Structure formats: C-alpha cells, structure tokens
Amino acid sequence: MPVKPQKSLLVEIFARNVRRRRVALGLSQEVLAEAAGVHRTYVGMLERAEKNVTIYNIERIAIALDVEPAQLLMSDDTLP
C-alpha cells in the first residue's frame, strides 16, 4: 500500500530541513527555487510535505542550500 507524502516521516524530515536551512540562509522560496532550477511553488509544496521529491531534486536543492544531500534527510539537527 503506497504511503502519501504527508504521511511519510522522511518527507516530513526533508521538509523541515529544507525550510530550516533556507530560513537560516535568509533566502526566500523564490530565490531558493531559482538557485535550484525548480519552480517556486514546488519549493513551497516540498516545505509543506505535500510533494514527494526525487533524488535528482534533492541534489539540486542541497547544492542551492550549500549542504550535502544526506543532511536534508537526517532527523537530527545536523544542519548548520
């Protein structure tokens, strides 16, 4: 049985980490989206855990946030 993105712990962790790092860097969703090469509404959907993210986009977002992709998937507070 498939798990909806809103019910996935890993999707929630990713969402929190992206938002935490973006805010820490003082970036708007629009600026992050442009740097990652994705649409700004997509960033909002990811941060609200409404959308599942591909590995490809995890890498693009991580590069834009200047972190290792794995850090966005870790449940502890290892993000700078």
Long-range contacts (C-beta under 8 A, 24 or more apart in sequence): 5-49, 5-50, 5-51, 5-52, 6-49, 6-50, 8-49, 8-52, 9-75, 10-73, 11-49, 11-52, 11-53, 12-49, 13-73, 13-74, 13-75, 14-46, 14-49, 14-53, 14-58, 14-72, 14-73, 15-46, 15-47, 15-48, 15-49, 17-71, 17-72, 17-73, 17-74, 17-79, 18-43, 18-46, 18-47, 18-61, 18-65, 18-72, 19-47, 20-79, 21-65, 21-67, 21-72, 21-79, 21-80, 22-47, 22-65, 24-79, 24-80, 25-65, 25-66, 32-61, 32-64, 32-65, 35-64, 36-60, 36-61, 36-63, 36-64
